[in-house]
Amino acid sequence: MTAPDNAIDSPIAAVELGSNSFHMIVAHQQGGQLRVVDRLRDPIRLAAGLDRSNRFDPEVRKRALECLQRFGQRLRDFAPHSVRVVGTNTLRRARDPEFLDEAQQALGHPIEVIAGVEEARLIYLGVAHSLADDGGRRLVMDIGGGSTELIIGEGFRTLRLDSLYIGCVNLSERFFANGKLGKGNFQAAELAAGVELEPIQERFRQLGWQAAVGASGTIRTVREILVEQGWSEQGITLQGLRKLHKAMLDAGHIDKLKLKGLPDDRRPVLPGGVAILNATFNALGIERMLIAQGALREGLLYDLLGRIQHDDVREAAVRAMCSRYQVDMQHAARVEGVAQQLLEQLATVWNLSHPMQHTWLHWAACLHEVGLVIAHSQYHKHGAYLVQYSDLAGFSVRDQSLLAMLVRGHRRKFPRDELTALPKSLQEPARRLTVLLRLAVLLRRDRADVPVPEIKTKVEGNQLKLKFPEGWLDAHPLTSADLAEEQKYLEAAGMTLVFG
């Protein structure tokens, strides 16, 4: 029985831990659309709280954790699969694992730190869902607290994604920390932004676009100021920006700036945001920028909805990588088949029953030979590097580290350093999935379509027993020798392999 069009499904939520503000958005699925039912925002200014060692000072840490406790109360009854939480530029820079642990405990849900390009993809997804598709090409810009994302796309498809290390918080801290609004400050800030824009501006100009669209609080604030002041009728214009720039110079200090449409919590970061806008308008030749209501958090909701409905962009990213590097998908399927059979037997005893464990094993099997495109020698290391540092849509930095570790660990020496670099909660599942992948690769070394015999497994503590049909190992001496060699590798990983 199908649900009626007006049926309301379980709520889903997205949380964005930005460099300037923390945001939460809650929505219901209704009639195939998302209907927002709640929004929360808190201007934490996380980027301003990083010290020289990239750890958070006590005041910012306290503000952030108190905010996440409030968010956590709202999300207390949400199913784990219905919430997605991401951290952006400042959490990418931070070297403060204790804070991340405390933040996840306060919120009650795991936090993914995403790469800049993934942030750009999600921003574009949110913007594209908030605009009518006129079939034209659009430039999308989002100014965050610690980074600025620029994207060119058509419909829901991205053509170019870039994340620049300039944001309204870090630029304001660098050039306007004393609050003075002078010509020299602005020139220096716009020059710094221009330096970041220079490597990409020609490629963006060559692609071209029919409309420029802005997202994020900073850009929306600038639009509100221009409209309220009567300097623009719609969106942000170059002429309106010049009038705003002049008004800021005339004020001389941020505390003396009196403008309609400027909220107090945006005042400290406005100079950096205006400098970035000016530099971008000049570098890319923009004359008018329209404003979208959707941005990163809306993109998170639609991406999460895709995962729930089994339209996961991560699967497409893995398939694209396999195609790009000419992976033998027939052999990958052979390896996966054996790995999944072993997982089915061991899922309960090894606490690997969550459906995502099967998915991780699937992706690892698909990509375990991706490094062969570079060289056969040490190809598992080449593959791990490609997985770790490629732009894989939908994957967080942590997710790519886990996947890279599985690829690195599918043969030869067990990757203990890479394993211990993962969050503690992932280390034991990752170790066990790696063992399953290693055994599957070993048992499929012949690369033939001949079925692998039924193997019975048994676990006693750290001992894994494999029982083969009588006489099968005698008839396959190479496999027997490989398993004997594998015993030594797994012993170093704290696991005893017994076979016979």
VEXMARVO-975500 format. One line per field, with one value per residue (C-alpha): residue number from 1; residue in three letters; x, y, z. Coordinates in steps of 0.05 Angstrom, whole numbers, padded with zeros to 5 digits. Layout:
BEGIN
num	c(NUM / ...)
residu	c(ALA / ...)
c1	c(X / ...)
c2	c(Y / ...)
c3	c(Z / ...)
end
This chain:
BEGIN
num	c(1 / 2 / 3 / 4 / 5 / 6 / 7 / 8 / 9 / 10 / 11 / 12 / 13 / 14 / 15 / 16 / 17 / 18 / 19 / 20 / 21 / 22 / 23 / 24 / 25 / 26 / 27 / 28 / 29 / 30 / 31 / 32 / 33 / 34 / 35 / 36 / 37 / 38 / 39 / 40 / 41 / 42 / 43 / 44 / 45 / 46 / 47 / 48 / 49 / 50 / 51 / 52 / 53 / 54 / 55 / 56 / 57 / 58 / 59 / 60 / 61 / 62 / 63 / 64 / 65 / 66 / 67 / 68 / 69 / 70 / 71 / 72 / 73 / 74 / 75 / 76 / 77 / 78 / 79 / 80 / 81 / 82 / 83 / 84 / 85 / 86 / 87 / 88 / 89 / 90 / 91 / 92 / 93 / 94 / 95 / 96 / 97 / 98 / 99 / 100 / 101 / 102 / 103 / 104 / 105 / 106 / 107 / 108 / 109 / 110 / 111 / 112 / 113 / 114 / 115 / 116 / 117 / 118 / 119 / 120 / 121 / 122 / 123 / 124 / 125 / 126 / 127 / 128 / 129 / 130 / 131 / 132 / 133 / 134 / 135 / 136 / 137 / 138 / 139 / 140 / 141 / 142 / 143 / 144 / 145 / 146 / 147 / 148 / 149 / 150 / 151 / 152 / 153 / 154 / 155 / 156 / 157 / 158 / 159 / 160 / 161 / 162 / 163 / 164 / 165 / 166 / 167 / 168 / 169 / 170 / 171 / 172 / 173 / 174 / 175 / 176 / 177 / 178 / 179 / 180 / 181 / 182 / 183 / 184 / 185 / 186 / 187 / 188 / 189 / 190 / 191 / 192 / 193 / 194 / 195 / 196 / 197 / 198 / 199 / 200 / 201 / 202 / 203 / 204 / 205 / 206 / 207 / 208 / 209 / 210 / 211 / 212 / 213 / 214 / 215 / 216 / 217 / 218 / 219 / 220 / 221 / 222 / 223 / 224 / 225 / 226 / 227 / 228 / 229 / 230 / 231 / 232 / 233 / 234 / 235 / 236 / 237 / 238 / 239 / 240 / 241 / 242 / 243 / 244 / 245 / 246 / 247 / 248 / 249 / 250 / 251 / 252 / 253 / 254 / 255 / 256 / 257 / 258 / 259 / 260 / 261 / 262 / 263 / 264 / 265 / 266 / 267 / 268 / 269 / 270 / 271 / 272 / 273 / 274 / 275 / 276 / 277 / 278 / 279 / 280 / 281 / 282 / 283 / 284 / 285 / 286 / 287 / 288 / 289 / 290 / 291 / 292 / 293 / 294 / 295 / 296 / 297 / 298 / 299 / 300 / 301 / 302 / 303 / 304 / 305 / 306 / 307 / 308 / 309 / 310 / 311 / 312 / 313 / 314 / 315 / 316 / 317 / 318 / 319 / 320 / 321 / 322 / 323 / 324 / 325 / 326 / 327 / 328 / 329 / 330 / 331 / 332 / 333 / 334 / 335 / 336 / 337 / 338 / 339 / 340 / 341 / 342 / 343 / 344 / 345 / 346 / 347 / 348 / 349 / 350 / 351 / 352 / 353 / 354 / 355 / 356 / 357 / 358 / 359 / 360 / 361 / 362 / 363 / 364 / 365 / 366 / 367 / 368 / 369 / 370 / 371 / 372 / 373 / 374 / 375 / 376 / 377 / 378 / 379 / 380 / 381 / 382 / 383 / 384 / 385 / 386 / 387 / 388 / 389 / 390 / 391 / 392 / 393 / 394 / 395 / 396 / 397 / 398 / 399 / 400 / 401 / 402 / 403 / 404 / 405 / 406 / 407 / 408 / 409 / 410 / 411 / 412 / 413 / 414 / 415 / 416 / 417 / 418 / 419 / 420 / 421 / 422 / 423 / 424 / 425 / 426 / 427 / 428 / 429 / 430 / 431 / 432 / 433 / 434 / 435 / 436 / 437 / 438 / 439 / 440 / 441 / 442 / 443 / 444 / 445 / 446 / 447 / 448 / 449 / 450 / 451 / 452 / 453 / 454 / 455 / 456 / 457 / 458 / 459 / 460 / 461 / 462 / 463 / 464 / 465 / 466 / 467 / 468 / 469 / 470 / 471 / 472 / 473 / 474 / 475 / 476 / 477 / 478 / 479 / 480 / 481 / 482 / 483 / 484 / 485 / 486 / 487 / 488 / 489 / 490 / 491 / 492 / 493 / 494 / 495 / 496 / 497 / 498 / 499 / 500)
residu	c(MET / THR / ALA / PRO / ASP / ASN / ALA / ILE / ASP / SER / PRO / ILE / ALA / ALA / VAL / GLU / LEU / GLY / SER / ASN / SER / PHE / HIS / MET / ILE / VAL / ALA / HIS / GLN / GLN / GLY / GLY / GLN / LEU / ARG / VAL / VAL / ASP / ARG / LEU / ARG / ASP / PRO / ILE / ARG / LEU / ALA / ALA / GLY / LEU / ASP / ARG / SER / ASN / ARG / PHE / ASP / PRO / GLU / VAL / ARG / LYS / ARG / ALA / LEU / GLU / CYS / LEU / GLN / ARG / PHE / GLY / GLN / ARG / LEU / ARG / ASP / PHE / ALA / PRO / HIS / SER / VAL / ARG / VAL / VAL / GLY / THR / ASN / THR / LEU / ARG / ARG / ALA / ARG / ASP / PRO / GLU / PHE / LEU / ASP / GLU / ALA / GLN / GLN / ALA / LEU / GLY / HIS / PRO / ILE / GLU / VAL / ILE / ALA / GLY / VAL / GLU / GLU / ALA / ARG / LEU / ILE / TYR / LEU / GLY / VAL / ALA / HIS / SER / LEU / ALA / ASP / ASP / GLY / GLY / ARG / ARG / LEU / VAL / MET / ASP / ILE / GLY / GLY / GLY / SER / THR / GLU / LEU / ILE / ILE / GLY / GLU / GLY / PHE / ARG / THR / LEU / ARG / LEU / ASP / SER / LEU / TYR / ILE / GLY / CYS / VAL / ASN / LEU / SER / GLU / ARG / PHE / PHE / ALA / ASN / GLY / LYS / LEU / GLY / LYS / GLY / ASN / PHE / GLN / ALA / ALA / GLU / LEU / ALA / ALA / GLY / VAL / GLU / LEU / GLU / PRO / ILE / GLN / GLU / ARG / PHE / ARG / GLN / LEU / GLY / TRP / GLN / ALA / ALA / VAL / GLY / ALA / SER / GLY / THR / ILE / ARG / THR / VAL / ARG / GLU / ILE / LEU / VAL / GLU / GLN / GLY / TRP / SER / GLU / GLN / GLY / ILE / THR / LEU / GLN / GLY / LEU / ARG / LYS / LEU / HIS / LYS / ALA / MET / LEU / ASP / ALA / GLY / HIS / ILE / ASP / LYS / LEU / LYS / LEU / LYS / GLY / LEU / PRO / ASP / ASP / ARG / ARG / PRO / VAL / LEU / PRO / GLY / GLY / VAL / ALA / ILE / LEU / ASN / ALA / THR / PHE / ASN / ALA / LEU / GLY / ILE / GLU / ARG / MET / LEU / ILE / ALA / GLN / GLY / ALA / LEU / ARG / GLU / GLY / LEU / LEU / TYR / ASP / LEU / LEU / GLY / ARG / ILE / GLN / HIS / ASP / ASP / VAL / ARG / GLU / ALA / ALA / VAL / ARG / ALA / MET / CYS / SER / ARG / TYR / GLN / VAL / ASP / MET / GLN / HIS / ALA / ALA / ARG / VAL / GLU / GLY / VAL / ALA / GLN / GLN / LEU / LEU / GLU / GLN / LEU / ALA / THR / VAL / TRP / ASN / LEU / SER / HIS / PRO / MET / GLN / HIS / THR / TRP / LEU / HIS / TRP / ALA / ALA / CYS / LEU / HIS / GLU / VAL / GLY / LEU / VAL / ILE / ALA / HIS / SER / GLN / TYR / HIS / LYS / HIS / GLY / ALA / TYR / LEU / VAL / GLN / TYR / SER / ASP / LEU / ALA / GLY / PHE / SER / VAL / ARG / ASP / GLN / SER / LEU / LEU / ALA / MET / LEU / VAL / ARG / GLY / HIS / ARG / ARG / LYS / PHE / PRO / ARG / ASP / GLU / LEU / THR / ALA / LEU / PRO / LYS / SER / LEU / GLN / GLU / PRO / ALA / ARG / ARG / LEU / THR / VAL / LEU / LEU / ARG / LEU / ALA / VAL / LEU / LEU / ARG / ARG / ASP / ARG / ALA / ASP / VAL / PRO / VAL / PRO / GLU / ILE / LYS / THR / LYS / VAL / GLU / GLY / ASN / GLN / LEU / LYS / LEU / LYS / PHE / PRO / GLU / GLY / TRP / LEU / ASP / ALA / HIS / PRO / LEU / THR / SER / ALA / ASP / LEU / ALA / GLU / GLU / GLN / LYS / TYR / LEU / GLU / ALA / ALA / GLY / MET / THR / LEU / VAL / PHE / GLY)
c1	c(00000 / 00029 / 00023 / -00022 / 00012 / -00002 / 00026 / 00081 / 00141 / 00190 / 00228 / 00300 / 00350 / 00415 / 00465 / 00520 / 00577 / 00603 / 00662 / 00616 / 00549 / 00519 / 00454 / 00402 / 00344 / 00288 / 00241 / 00187 / 00178 / 00110 / 00084 / 00154 / 00178 / 00214 / 00175 / 00217 / 00186 / 00242 / 00306 / 00357 / 00419 / 00472 / 00530 / 00586 / 00643 / 00683 / 00739 / 00755 / 00767 / 00824 / 00892 / 00960 / 00962 / 00893 / 00858 / 00796 / 00799 / 00755 / 00704 / 00688 / 00690 / 00638 / 00593 / 00597 / 00582 / 00524 / 00494 / 00502 / 00468 / 00408 / 00409 / 00417 / 00353 / 00315 / 00345 / 00340 / 00286 / 00312 / 00335 / 00411 / 00400 / 00354 / 00407 / 00469 / 00519 / 00578 / 00635 / 00667 / 00731 / 00747 / 00737 / 00780 / 00836 / 00826 / 00874 / 00830 / 00803 / 00778 / 00731 / 00703 / 00690 / 00656 / 00615 / 00589 / 00571 / 00534 / 00496 / 00482 / 00500 / 00566 / 00599 / 00629 / 00684 / 00677 / 00728 / 00719 / 00698 / 00645 / 00621 / 00615 / 00576 / 00526 / 00518 / 00502 / 00452 / 00416 / 00416 / 00393 / 00333 / 00313 / 00312 / 00270 / 00310 / 00311 / 00360 / 00415 / 00484 / 00493 / 00550 / 00538 / 00578 / 00576 / 00618 / 00628 / 00666 / 00730 / 00723 / 00688 / 00658 / 00648 / 00610 / 00587 / 00530 / 00470 / 00406 / 00429 / 00495 / 00560 / 00612 / 00665 / 00675 / 00725 / 00735 / 00780 / 00814 / 00782 / 00721 / 00685 / 00712 / 00785 / 00790 / 00757 / 00804 / 00865 / 00850 / 00796 / 00811 / 00812 / 00746 / 00776 / 00748 / 00801 / 00820 / 00885 / 00849 / 00801 / 00856 / 00897 / 00836 / 00814 / 00885 / 00887 / 00821 / 00845 / 00907 / 00861 / 00817 / 00872 / 00886 / 00813 / 00785 / 00806 / 00775 / 00710 / 00707 / 00719 / 00661 / 00615 / 00545 / 00478 / 00464 / 00505 / 00471 / 00494 / 00480 / 00498 / 00484 / 00538 / 00513 / 00440 / 00459 / 00493 / 00431 / 00386 / 00429 / 00429 / 00353 / 00338 / 00384 / 00353 / 00419 / 00390 / 00321 / 00339 / 00400 / 00470 / 00496 / 00566 / 00540 / 00506 / 00570 / 00608 / 00557 / 00563 / 00639 / 00636 / 00589 / 00636 / 00696 / 00655 / 00637 / 00711 / 00697 / 00651 / 00618 / 00598 / 00567 / 00492 / 00458 / 00387 / 00387 / 00452 / 00441 / 00488 / 00516 / 00537 / 00571 / 00640 / 00647 / 00615 / 00681 / 00713 / 00651 / 00646 / 00720 / 00710 / 00648 / 00685 / 00744 / 00700 / 00657 / 00720 / 00757 / 00698 / 00665 / 00600 / 00551 / 00491 / 00482 / 00414 / 00401 / 00381 / 00346 / 00378 / 00451 / 00493 / 00443 / 00387 / 00436 / 00450 / 00376 / 00369 / 00432 / 00407 / 00340 / 00377 / 00412 / 00347 / 00316 / 00376 / 00401 / 00468 / 00516 / 00574 / 00558 / 00562 / 00628 / 00658 / 00633 / 00662 / 00729 / 00729 / 00714 / 00767 / 00822 / 00798 / 00784 / 00768 / 00697 / 00685 / 00742 / 00718 / 00651 / 00685 / 00723 / 00661 / 00620 / 00668 / 00676 / 00601 / 00592 / 00643 / 00610 / 00542 / 00571 / 00609 / 00564 / 00532 / 00593 / 00637 / 00583 / 00581 / 00506 / 00493 / 00476 / 00531 / 00584 / 00562 / 00566 / 00637 / 00658 / 00625 / 00662 / 00728 / 00722 / 00706 / 00767 / 00818 / 00856 / 00849 / 00923 / 00942 / 00934 / 00999 / 01040 / 01032 / 01088 / 01058 / 00992 / 00954 / 00991 / 00979 / 00906 / 00900 / 00931 / 00883 / 00823 / 00847 / 00861 / 00812 / 00748 / 00695 / 00625 / 00586 / 00645 / 00670 / 00745 / 00736 / 00698 / 00754 / 00805 / 00766 / 00759 / 00833 / 00852 / 00812 / 00845 / 00914 / 00902 / 00876 / 00945 / 01015 / 01031 / 00971 / 00963 / 00967 / 00986 / 00928 / 00881 / 00900 / 00893 / 00818 / 00769 / 00768 / 00696 / 00716 / 00780 / 00752 / 00700 / 00753 / 00802 / 00751 / 00727 / 00799 / 00809 / 00748 / 00772 / 00842 / 00814 / 00768 / 00825 / 00868 / 00814 / 00801 / 00874 / 00862 / 00815 / 00772 / 00697 / 00701 / 00659 / 00696 / 00676 / 00631 / 00675 / 00652 / 00676 / 00683 / 00707 / 00738 / 00765 / 00817 / 00820 / 00786 / 00778 / 00764 / 00740 / 00745 / 00713 / 00755 / 00811 / 00800 / 00863 / 00904 / 00878 / 00895 / 00966 / 00976 / 00916 / 00941 / 01009 / 00977 / 00935 / 00998 / 01031 / 00968 / 00973 / 01037 / 01007 / 00945 / 00986 / 01017 / 00946 / 00929 / 00889 / 00902 / 00881 / 00869 / 00850 / 00842)
c2	c(00000 / 00067 / 00129 / 00186 / 00246 / 00289 / 00237 / 00263 / 00218 / 00218 / 00283 / 00291 / 00343 / 00375 / 00411 / 00456 / 00473 / 00533 / 00578 / 00636 / 00605 / 00538 / 00522 / 00467 / 00455 / 00404 / 00383 / 00332 / 00296 / 00312 / 00297 / 00283 / 00351 / 00375 / 00421 / 00458 / 00458 / 00486 / 00526 / 00545 / 00589 / 00611 / 00658 / 00619 / 00651 / 00587 / 00611 / 00668 / 00619 / 00580 / 00594 / 00588 / 00513 / 00506 / 00489 / 00524 / 00575 / 00561 / 00615 / 00592 / 00519 / 00534 / 00572 / 00517 / 00460 / 00496 / 00508 / 00435 / 00413 / 00456 / 00426 / 00357 / 00366 / 00380 / 00318 / 00271 / 00227 / 00226 / 00161 / 00161 / 00153 / 00215 / 00266 / 00290 / 00336 / 00368 / 00413 / 00460 / 00501 / 00514 / 00442 / 00423 / 00466 / 00448 / 00400 / 00389 / 00318 / 00327 / 00382 / 00338 / 00282 / 00331 / 00361 / 00294 / 00275 / 00341 / 00334 / 00260 / 00248 / 00237 / 00297 / 00292 / 00341 / 00352 / 00376 / 00443 / 00413 / 00370 / 00432 / 00466 / 00407 / 00409 / 00485 / 00478 / 00423 / 00467 / 00527 / 00486 / 00459 / 00529 / 00558 / 00544 / 00507 / 00553 / 00509 / 00562 / 00558 / 00591 / 00614 / 00602 / 00636 / 00623 / 00663 / 00625 / 00645 / 00609 / 00593 / 00617 / 00567 / 00581 / 00533 / 00532 / 00485 / 00470 / 00444 / 00397 / 00381 / 00415 / 00433 / 00466 / 00466 / 00507 / 00524 / 00583 / 00596 / 00663 / 00676 / 00734 / 00715 / 00702 / 00763 / 00808 / 00782 / 00793 / 00863 / 00894 / 00867 / 00937 / 00955 / 01010 / 01017 / 01051 / 01052 / 01015 / 00959 / 00947 / 00948 / 00897 / 00852 / 00855 / 00841 / 00779 / 00755 / 00770 / 00726 / 00668 / 00681 / 00689 / 00615 / 00600 / 00663 / 00648 / 00578 / 00606 / 00660 / 00610 / 00566 / 00626 / 00631 / 00664 / 00683 / 00694 / 00670 / 00682 / 00641 / 00645 / 00694 / 00744 / 00752 / 00755 / 00809 / 00851 / 00843 / 00866 / 00927 / 00947 / 00939 / 00973 / 01031 / 01039 / 01022 / 00963 / 00940 / 00866 / 00826 / 00854 / 00901 / 00927 / 00998 / 00980 / 00948 / 01012 / 01052 / 01004 / 01008 / 01084 / 01084 / 01039 / 01084 / 01145 / 01112 / 01099 / 01047 / 00987 / 01011 / 01076 / 01041 / 01053 / 01016 / 00990 / 00914 / 00902 / 00855 / 00865 / 00794 / 00805 / 00872 / 00845 / 00801 / 00849 / 00882 / 00816 / 00793 / 00859 / 00854 / 00784 / 00805 / 00865 / 00822 / 00768 / 00817 / 00849 / 00783 / 00749 / 00809 / 00802 / 00860 / 00831 / 00773 / 00745 / 00711 / 00639 / 00616 / 00548 / 00535 / 00482 / 00458 / 00452 / 00413 / 00368 / 00353 / 00334 / 00292 / 00257 / 00245 / 00213 / 00165 / 00146 / 00133 / 00092 / 00144 / 00154 / 00201 / 00163 / 00102 / 00144 / 00173 / 00104 / 00080 / 00142 / 00130 / 00058 / 00080 / 00135 / 00087 / 00027 / -00019 / -00092 / -00091 / -00164 / -00183 / -00132 / -00167 / -00234 / -00207 / -00173 / -00237 / -00276 / -00218 / -00210 / -00285 / -00283 / -00220 / -00254 / -00310 / -00264 / -00202 / -00220 / -00246 / -00189 / -00135 / -00117 / -00123 / -00051 / -00047 / 00004 / -00049 / -00086 / -00020 / -00005 / -00074 / -00064 / 00002 / -00026 / -00086 / -00039 / 00004 / -00045 / -00048 / 00025 / 00036 / -00011 / 00048 / 00074 / 00010 / -00062 / -00054 / -00026 / -00015 / -00021 / 00041 / 00078 / 00061 / 00085 / 00151 / 00161 / 00145 / 00189 / 00251 / 00248 / 00290 / 00237 / 00267 / 00252 / 00227 / 00262 / 00267 / 00212 / 00168 / 00174 / 00157 / 00094 / 00074 / 00089 / 00046 / -00013 / -00006 / 00001 / -00059 / -00110 / -00142 / -00147 / -00114 / -00097 / -00021 / -00011 / 00063 / 00080 / 00039 / 00076 / 00143 / 00130 / 00151 / 00098 / 00079 / 00059 / 00021 / -00047 / -00050 / -00026 / -00080 / -00134 / -00110 / -00107 / -00179 / -00200 / -00162 / -00191 / -00262 / -00249 / -00221 / -00281 / -00332 / -00298 / -00293 / -00338 / -00285 / -00342 / -00349 / -00417 / -00414 / -00412 / -00471 / -00462 / -00440 / -00447 / -00395 / -00395 / -00341 / -00353 / -00289 / -00262 / -00328 / -00337 / -00408 / -00424 / -00494 / -00515 / -00577 / -00639 / -00644 / -00574 / -00543 / -00603 / -00590 / -00516 / -00513 / -00439 / -00418 / -00460 / -00426 / -00357 / -00372 / -00394 / -00327 / -00290 / -00321 / -00280 / -00215 / -00223 / -00242 / -00173 / -00145 / -00182 / -00237 / -00312 / -00346 / -00421 / -00459 / -00529)
c3	c(00000 / -00020 / 00023 / -00002 / -00033 / 00029 / 00077 / 00123 / 00133 / 00191 / 00200 / 00178 / 00201 / 00178 / 00223 / 00195 / 00242 / 00204 / 00218 / 00235 / 00256 / 00275 / 00238 / 00245 / 00199 / 00208 / 00153 / 00136 / 00071 / 00043 / -00027 / -00051 / -00026 / 00036 / 00082 / 00133 / 00203 / 00246 / 00240 / 00293 / 00286 / 00335 / 00316 / 00350 / 00309 / 00315 / 00269 / 00316 / 00373 / 00341 / 00374 / 00341 / 00353 / 00321 / 00386 / 00411 / 00467 / 00529 / 00514 / 00443 / 00464 / 00518 / 00470 / 00418 / 00466 / 00498 / 00429 / 00410 / 00474 / 00454 / 00384 / 00415 / 00455 / 00391 / 00357 / 00416 / 00387 / 00315 / 00285 / 00270 / 00195 / 00193 / 00217 / 00182 / 00216 / 00180 / 00200 / 00150 / 00143 / 00216 / 00236 / 00176 / 00205 / 00278 / 00313 / 00373 / 00375 / 00446 / 00422 / 00368 / 00418 / 00466 / 00409 / 00386 / 00458 / 00467 / 00402 / 00407 / 00333 / 00295 / 00262 / 00193 / 00174 / 00099 / 00048 / 00014 / -00053 / -00018 / 00017 / -00051 / -00080 / -00023 / -00028 / -00102 / -00088 / -00038 / -00085 / -00145 / -00105 / -00085 / -00156 / -00217 / -00270 / -00330 / -00367 / -00363 / -00333 / -00265 / -00222 / -00148 / -00093 / -00018 / 00032 / 00096 / 00158 / 00137 / 00063 / 00000 / -00049 / -00123 / -00167 / -00240 / -00256 / -00299 / -00266 / -00212 / -00247 / -00226 / -00279 / -00235 / -00160 / -00120 / -00047 / -00030 / 00036 / 00048 / 00091 / 00125 / 00194 / 00177 / 00130 / 00182 / 00236 / 00191 / 00165 / 00208 / 00278 / 00309 / 00276 / 00233 / 00163 / 00123 / 00050 / 00064 / 00103 / 00046 / -00007 / 00032 / 00044 / -00028 / -00052 / -00007 / -00035 / -00106 / -00094 / -00077 / -00137 / -00189 / -00202 / -00218 / -00250 / -00321 / -00319 / -00292 / -00344 / -00400 / -00376 / -00370 / -00340 / -00352 / -00280 / -00216 / -00152 / -00080 / -00018 / 00056 / 00111 / 00091 / 00020 / 00043 / 00093 / 00039 / -00004 / 00054 / 00066 / -00007 / -00013 / 00053 / 00037 / -00032 / -00067 / -00105 / -00124 / -00132 / -00112 / -00106 / -00160 / -00172 / -00164 / -00098 / -00072 / -00087 / -00047 / 00011 / 00008 / 00009 / 00069 / 00107 / 00092 / 00112 / 00179 / 00193 / 00246 / 00248 / 00312 / 00277 / 00217 / 00218 / 00162 / 00155 / 00146 / 00185 / 00245 / 00304 / 00300 / 00227 / 00241 / 00261 / 00198 / 00147 / 00125 / 00106 / 00069 / 00030 / 00011 / -00016 / -00055 / -00085 / -00105 / -00136 / -00175 / -00203 / -00217 / -00251 / -00283 / -00244 / -00249 / -00213 / -00165 / -00147 / -00080 / -00067 / -00004 / -00004 / 00015 / 00050 / 00101 / 00050 / 00006 / 00065 / 00072 / -00002 / 00000 / 00063 / 00029 / -00029 / 00018 / 00052 / -00016 / -00039 / -00087 / -00053 / -00089 / -00057 / -00099 / -00162 / -00139 / -00128 / -00196 / -00230 / -00197 / -00220 / -00291 / -00290 / -00268 / -00310 / -00252 / -00270 / -00244 / -00260 / -00213 / -00162 / -00161 / -00150 / -00090 / -00062 / -00068 / -00023 / 00025 / 00033 / 00044 / 00101 / 00130 / 00131 / 00174 / 00221 / 00224 / 00291 / 00328 / 00303 / 00313 / 00239 / 00230 / 00208 / 00134 / 00123 / 00139 / 00076 / 00038 / 00062 / 00041 / -00027 / -00039 / -00015 / -00061 / -00119 / -00106 / -00079 / -00146 / -00165 / -00154 / -00211 / -00258 / -00229 / -00220 / -00197 / -00147 / -00082 / -00117 / -00052 / -00027 / -00092 / -00087 / -00015 / -00035 / -00093 / -00048 / 00008 / -00033 / -00091 / -00090 / -00076 / -00074 / -00012 / 00029 / 00091 / 00107 / 00159 / 00109 / 00058 / 00111 / 00128 / 00055 / 00041 / 00101 / 00074 / 00006 / 00037 / 00081 / 00031 / 00021 / 00050 / 00117 / 00159 / 00162 / 00238 / 00234 / 00188 / 00232 / 00296 / 00261 / 00254 / 00309 / 00364 / 00349 / 00278 / 00293 / 00311 / 00255 / 00206 / 00229 / 00220 / 00152 / 00129 / 00149 / 00109 / 00048 / 00054 / 00056 / -00003 / -00045 / -00027 / -00044 / -00110 / -00131 / -00191 / -00221 / -00249 / -00249 / -00215 / -00150 / -00084 / -00040 / 00021 / 00078 / 00150 / 00199 / 00275 / 00322 / 00391 / 00421 / 00372 / 00336 / 00268 / 00242 / 00169 / 00153 / 00079 / 00047 / 00056 / 00005 / -00024 / 00004 / -00019 / -00090 / -00084 / -00056 / -00076 / -00035 / 00023 / 00019 / 00015 / 00077 / 00115 / 00096 / 00116 / 00186 / 00197 / 00173 / 00216 / 00277 / 00274 / 00274 / 00338 / 00305 / 00299 / 00234 / 00235 / 00172 / 00150)
end
